[in-house]
Amino acid sequence: MKLWDKGLKIDRIIENFTVGNDREIDTYIAKYDVQASLAHAEMLCSCGYLTKPEFEQLKKGLQTLQTQIENDTFQIEKSFEDVHSKIEFELTKVYGEVGKKIHTARSRNDQVLVALHLYYKDSILEIKRLLKQLFDSLIKLADNHQGKLLPGYTHLQVAMPSSFGMWFSSYAELLIDDMVVLNSALKVVDQNPLGSAAGYGSSFKIDREETTKLLNFNTLKYNSVAAQLSRGKSARTIANALGSVGFTLSKFAMDVCLYISQNFGFITFPNELTTGSSIMPHKKNPDVFELLRASSNKVQALSSEIQMITNNLPSGYHRDFQLLKEPMINGIEKTKEILSIFDYAIQQIIIQPIDFKDDKYKYLSSVDSVNALVQEGKSFREAYQIVGKEIEEGTYAFSDSATHTHEGSIHNLSLDKIIAKMEDLGSL
C-alpha cells in the first residue's frame, strides 16, 4: 500500500529503488507517527471533520498500534512503502471508511516531518541527559584527582605542569559548550510543522494551534513553505550539534589512547576494558577508546553528508529529503551509544604514578623558574633569558619549589563555577 497510489501499475525495479530501506528506518519514528496521528484526529474532531464516535474509533485503533510498537510486535511488511501507509492501512482494515479519514487535511510530507520533529526532540533530550551524566562523572573524577600532577604538552612536547583535575574538568567544561549547541538545535526542532500539508497549507479550516499544544511543541512553524524548507535545515542544525559533541569526545578519546601508551604511561584501565593481540601476548589495547574516537569522527562527518544532500535545493518538497532519515537516525543513535559507553568506561580509569625525576621532565618547571625570578624583581625578558641560558648550557635544575608555586593555579579548578555554568543552562 502507498498513500499516493492511484491504481497505476508500478515498475518494481523503480519501486525498490525509491523505497530503499525506509521500512527499517521508520521503526524509529513509528510511535511518533502514531502520536501525531492521534493529535491530528483530535483536532479534526474539534474542527468538525470527524464525529466524536469516529474520533473514538481512531483513538482506540491508534492506541492499539502504539501498544504493539511498545511491545515490539509492530511490523512493516514489504507490501507497505513506509510506516505511514502501514498505520493508515491498519486503521482502515478495522474501521473501514473512518480509517481513511485520518489523512484529511494533511500530506505525507508534513506527516513525515512532524514524526521526525518529535523523534528529534526526544532524542536531543536523551542526548542531553547522557551528556550531563558524563559531565557529572568528569567533575567527580576532577575532584578526586585534582591534586595529582600531570605533565602538560604543547606540540606533543613536555611543556608545563598540569593536573588530572584540570584534564578531567577541561573536558567537562567543553561539554557545557556542546550543551549550548544542543539547546539551540532543540529550539529549532521544537516547532510544529503539522498542517503545512505538502508545503502550501490546506484548504480545510484546521486548528494548528491545537495540534501544537497536543504534541507539546513550544510553537508552530507558521509559514507552510517554511515548514517544508525546515526539513533540511533542522537536519543540518542537529548534525552540527552532534558534531560538536563528537569533536569534544574524539579529542578526549585521543588523549586516553595517548596517555595509556607505554611512552606516556599516565593511565590504565582494568584488563576487562582492554583487548589483546593475536600474536603479542603483552598487549593491552584501548580498543574501546579507539572505536569511540572513530565513531565520534564519523558523527562529525554527518554534517557534511547532510549538507551535500540538501545544498541548493529550491523551495518545496523534493525526494532528496528521504535520504536524510537514515544518516540522521544513525548519527543520533550512535551519539547516544558513544556518550553511554564513554561514561561507563571513563569511570573505571586508573591513574598511574608519574616519576617527575625522569630526565624527560627536567624542563617542566622552566616557566615557573622564570616567574620566580620575576617575583624577585627581574623583568620577564631578563628572567626568560637567564633560564634559557641555563637550559642551553645544561646547568638548569628541576625546581620542586618552582613547581609548587604553580600548584595554586593548576589545583584551583573552580569546579563549583563550572557546575554553575551547566546549571545556568536550565533543566534538561
C-alpha positions in Angstrom: 0.0 0.0 0.0 1.1 3.5 -0.8 -0.6 6.7 0.2 -0.1 8.1 -3.3 -1.3 5.0 -5.1 -3.8 5.9 -7.9 -4.2 2.4 -9.1 -1.5 2.6 -11.8 1.0 -0.2 -12.4 4.3 0.4 -10.7 7.7 -0.6 -12.0 9.1 -3.0 -9.3 12.7 -2.0 -10.0 12.0 1.7 -9.6 9.8 1.0 -6.6 12.6 -0.9 -4.8 15.0 1.9 -5.5 12.7 4.7 -4.3 11.5 2.9 -1.2 15.0 1.9 -0.2 15.2 0.8 3.4 12.5 3.2 4.7 10.6 0.3 6.3 13.5 -0.5 8.6 14.4 3.1 9.3 10.7 4.0 10.0 10.6 1.8 13.1 12.4 4.6 14.9 9.6 7.1 14.1 6.6 4.7 14.2 5.5 5.7 17.7 5.8 9.4 16.8 3.6 9.0 13.7 1.0 7.4 16.0 1.3 10.3 18.4 0.9 12.9 15.6 -2.0 11.0 14.0 -3.8 10.9 17.3 -3.3 14.7 17.8 -4.4 15.3 14.2 -7.5 13.2 14.7 -8.5 15.0 17.8 -8.0 18.3 16.0 -10.2 17.1 13.1 -12.9 16.2 15.6 -12.7 19.6 17.2 -13.0 21.3 13.8 -16.0 19.1 12.8 -14.3 16.9 10.2 -14.7 13.8 12.4 -17.7 12.9 14.6 -17.0 12.1 18.3 -17.6 8.3 17.7 -15.3 8.4 14.7 -12.6 10.0 16.7 -13.0 7.5 19.5 -12.6 4.6 17.0 -9.4 6.1 15.6 -8.1 6.8 19.0 -8.7 3.2 20.1 -7.0 2.0 16.9 -4.0 4.2 17.3 -3.6 3.2 20.9 -3.6 -0.4 19.9 -0.9 0.3 17.4 1.1 2.2 20.0 0.9 -0.8 22.3 2.2 -3.0 19.5 5.1 -0.6 18.9 6.0 -0.6 22.6 5.8 -4.4 22.7 7.9 -4.8 19.6 5.2 -6.7 17.8 4.5 -3.9 15.2 5.9 -4.8 11.8 6.0 -3.0 8.5 5.7 -5.7 5.8 7.2 -5.4 2.3 3.7 -4.7 0.9 3.9 -1.2 2.6 6.0 1.6 1.4 6.6 3.1 4.9 5.2 3.3 8.4 2.6 5.9 7.4 0.9 3.7 4.8 1.0 0.8 7.3 -0.7 2.8 10.0 -3.5 4.0 7.7 -4.0 0.5 6.4 -4.4 -0.9 9.9 -6.9 1.8 10.8 -8.9 1.2 7.5 -8.8 -2.6 8.0 -10.5 -2.3 11.4 -12.7 0.8 11.0 -13.3 1.0 7.2 -14.1 4.4 5.8 -13.4 6.0 9.2 -9.8 4.9 8.9 -9.4 6.6 5.5 -10.4 9.9 7.1 -7.2 10.1 9.2 -5.4 11.6 6.2 -7.8 14.6 5.9 -6.0 17.9 5.8 -2.5 16.5 5.8 0.1 15.3 3.4 2.7 12.6 3.8 5.2 15.4 3.7 4.1 17.1 7.0 3.2 13.6 8.4 6.9 12.6 8.0 8.1 16.0 9.1 6.2 16.1 12.4 7.2 12.5 13.2 10.8 13.4 12.7 10.5 16.6 14.8 9.0 14.6 17.6 11.8 11.9 17.3 14.5 14.7 17.1 13.1 16.4 20.2 13.0 13.2 22.3 16.5 12.2 21.1 18.1 15.6 21.8 16.6 15.4 25.3 18.1 11.9 25.8 21.5 13.1 24.4 21.4 16.0 26.8 20.7 13.6 29.7 23.6 11.3 28.7 25.9 14.3 28.2 25.0 15.6 31.7 25.7 12.2 33.1 29.2 12.2 31.6 29.7 15.7 32.8 28.9 14.7 36.3 31.3 11.8 36.1 34.1 14.0 34.9 33.5 16.6 37.6 33.7 13.8 40.2 37.0 12.5 38.6 38.4 16.0 38.6 37.5 16.4 42.3 39.0 13.1 43.2 42.3 13.6 41.3 42.8 17.3 41.4 46.0 17.0 43.5 47.7 14.6 41.1 50.2 16.3 38.8 50.1 15.6 35.1 52.7 16.8 32.5 51.1 19.3 30.1 52.1 19.2 26.5 52.3 21.6 23.5 53.4 20.4 20.1 53.5 16.9 21.7 56.5 18.0 23.8 56.7 18.4 27.5 55.5 22.0 28.4 54.3 22.9 31.9 52.8 21.2 34.9 49.1 20.4 34.8 47.0 18.0 36.8 44.5 15.2 36.3 41.9 17.5 37.8 42.5 20.1 35.1 42.3 17.4 32.4 39.0 15.9 33.5 37.4 19.3 34.2 38.6 20.8 30.9 36.5 18.2 29.0 33.6 18.7 31.4 33.6 22.4 30.6 33.7 21.7 26.9 30.6 19.6 27.3 28.8 22.7 28.5 29.5 24.3 25.2 28.1 21.2 23.5 25.0 21.5 25.7 24.5 25.1 24.5 24.6 23.9 20.9 22.2 21.1 21.6 19.8 23.6 23.3 19.9 25.6 20.1 19.1 22.6 18.0 16.3 21.7 20.3 14.8 25.1 19.9 14.9 24.8 16.1 13.0 21.5 16.0 10.6 22.4 18.8 8.2 23.9 16.2 5.1 22.1 14.9 5.1 21.6 11.1 1.8 19.6 11.1 -0.9 21.3 9.0 1.6 22.6 6.4 0.5 19.6 4.2 2.6 19.4 1.0 4.2 22.7 1.9 1.5 25.0 0.8 -1.1 24.7 3.5 -4.6 23.2 3.4 -7.9 24.5 2.2 -9.5 22.9 5.3 -10.1 25.2 8.2 -7.9 23.4 10.7 -6.5 24.4 14.1 -2.8 24.1 14.0 -2.5 25.7 17.5 -4.4 22.8 18.9 -2.1 20.1 17.5 0.9 22.3 18.7 -0.5 22.0 22.2 -1.4 18.4 22.0 2.0 17.4 20.8 3.8 19.6 23.3 5.6 21.7 20.8 6.8 25.1 22.0 5.5 26.8 19.0 4.5 26.1 15.4 6.0 26.8 12.0 3.5 29.4 10.9 4.5 29.6 7.2 3.8 26.3 5.4 6.6 26.8 2.9 9.0 27.5 5.8 7.8 24.2 7.4 8.9 22.2 4.4 12.1 24.2 4.0 12.9 23.4 7.6 13.3 19.7 6.8 16.9 20.0 5.5 17.7 23.0 7.8 16.7 21.2 11.0 18.7 18.2 10.0 21.8 20.3 9.4 21.3 22.1 12.7 21.1 18.8 14.6 24.0 17.4 12.7 26.2 20.4 13.7 25.2 19.9 17.3 26.0 16.2 17.2 29.3 17.1 15.5 30.1 19.5 18.4 29.7 16.6 20.8 31.7 14.3 18.5 34.6 16.9 18.4 34.9 17.0 22.2 34.8 13.3 22.6 37.1 12.4 19.7 39.8 14.6 21.3 39.2 13.1 24.7 39.4 9.6 23.3 42.7 10.5 21.6 44.1 11.8 24.9 43.1 8.5 26.5 44.8 6.4 23.8 47.9 8.6 24.0 48.2 8.6 27.8 47.6 4.8 28.1 50.6 4.0 25.8 53.9 2.9 27.4 55.7 6.1 26.2 53.4 8.1 28.4 52.0 5.6 30.9 49.8 8.2 32.8 46.7 6.0 33.0 45.5 2.5 32.6 42.2 0.6 32.7 41.1 -2.8 34.2 42.0 -5.7 31.9 38.4 -6.4 31.1 38.2 -3.0 29.3 41.1 -3.7 27.1 41.8 -6.2 24.3 44.9 -8.2 23.4 46.9 -9.0 20.3 46.6 -12.3 18.3 50.4 -12.7 18.3 51.8 -10.3 21.0 50.8 -11.6 24.5 51.9 -8.4 26.3 49.4 -6.1 24.6 46.6 -4.3 26.4 45.0 -2.3 23.7 42.5 0.6 24.3 40.2 -0.6 21.5 37.1 0.8 23.2 38.5 4.4 23.1 39.9 3.9 19.6 36.3 3.0 18.5 34.9 5.9 20.4 37.4 8.1 18.6 36.5 6.8 15.2 32.7 6.8 16.0 32.9 10.4 17.2 34.7 11.4 14.0 32.1 9.6 12.0 29.4 11.6 13.8 31.3 14.8 12.9 31.2 13.7 9.2 27.4 13.7 9.3 27.2 17.4 8.9 29.0 17.3 5.6 26.7 14.4 4.3 23.6 16.3 5.2 25.0 19.5 3.7 25.7 17.8 0.4 22.2 16.2 0.2 20.4 19.5 0.9 22.6 22.1 -0.8 20.9 24.3 -3.4 17.5 22.6 -3.4 14.8 25.0 -4.3 11.8 25.6 -2.1 9.2 22.9 -1.8 9.5 19.2 -1.2 12.0 17.0 -3.0 12.5 13.3 -2.7 16.2 14.0 -1.9 14.9 14.6 1.7 14.1 10.9 2.0 17.9 10.3 2.1 18.2 12.4 5.3 16.4 10.0 7.5 18.9 7.1 7.6 22.1 9.1 8.3 20.3 11.4 10.8 18.8 8.5 12.8 22.1 6.5 12.6 24.0 9.6 13.8 21.6 10.3 16.6 21.6 6.7 17.8 25.4 6.4 17.6 25.8 9.6 19.6 23.7 8.1 22.4 25.8 5.0 22.3 29.1 7.0 22.4 28.0 9.0 25.4 26.8 6.0 27.3 30.0 3.9 26.6 32.3 6.8 27.2 30.7 7.5 30.6 30.8 3.8 31.5 34.5 3.4 30.6 36.0 6.6 31.9 34.7 6.0 35.4 37.0 2.9 35.5 40.1 4.9 34.7 43.2 4.1 36.9 45.7 7.0 37.5 49.3 5.8 37.3 52.1 7.3 39.5 54.4 9.6 37.4 58.1 9.9 38.1 58.8 13.6 37.7 62.5 12.9 38.3 62.6 11.3 34.9 65.0 13.1 32.6 62.3 14.0 30.1 60.6 16.2 32.7 63.7 18.2 33.7 62.4 21.4 32.0 58.8 21.0 33.2 59.2 23.8 35.7 61.1 26.2 33.4 58.2 28.7 33.2 57.8 28.6 36.9 61.5 29.3 37.3 61.2 32.4 35.1 58.2 33.6 37.1 60.1 33.1 40.3 62.8 35.4 39.1 60.2 38.0 38.1 58.8 37.9 41.5 62.3 38.6 42.9 62.3 41.8 40.8 63.8 40.9 37.4 61.9 41.8 34.2 60.2 38.9 32.5 62.5 39.2 29.4 65.7 39.2 31.6 64.4 36.2 33.6 63.5 34.4 30.5 67.0 34.8 29.1 68.6 33.7 32.3 66.6 30.4 32.5 67.0 29.9 28.7 70.8 30.3 29.0 70.9 27.7 31.9 68.9 25.3 29.7 71.3 25.7 26.7 74.4 25.3 28.9 73.0 22.3 30.7 73.1 23.9 34.2 69.3 24.2 34.7 68.0 22.1 37.5 64.4 20.9 38.0 62.9 23.1 40.7 60.4 21.5 43.0 59.8 24.8 44.7 59.1 26.5 41.4 56.6 23.8 40.5 54.9 24.1 43.9 54.4 27.9 43.2 52.4 26.8 40.1 50.2 24.3 42.0 47.8 27.0 43.2 46.7 27.7 39.7 46.6 24.1 38.5 44.7 22.9 41.5 42.3 25.8 41.6 39.8 24.1 39.3 36.8 26.2 40.2 34.6 23.1 39.9 31.7 24.9 41.6 31.8 27.6 38.9 31.9 25.0 36.2 28.9 23.2 37.7 27.1 26.5 38.0 27.7 27.2 34.2 26.0 23.9 33.5 23.1 24.6 35.8 22.6 28.1 34.3 21.6 26.4 31.1 18.4 25.3 32.8 16.7 22.0 33.3 17.1 19.0 31.0 
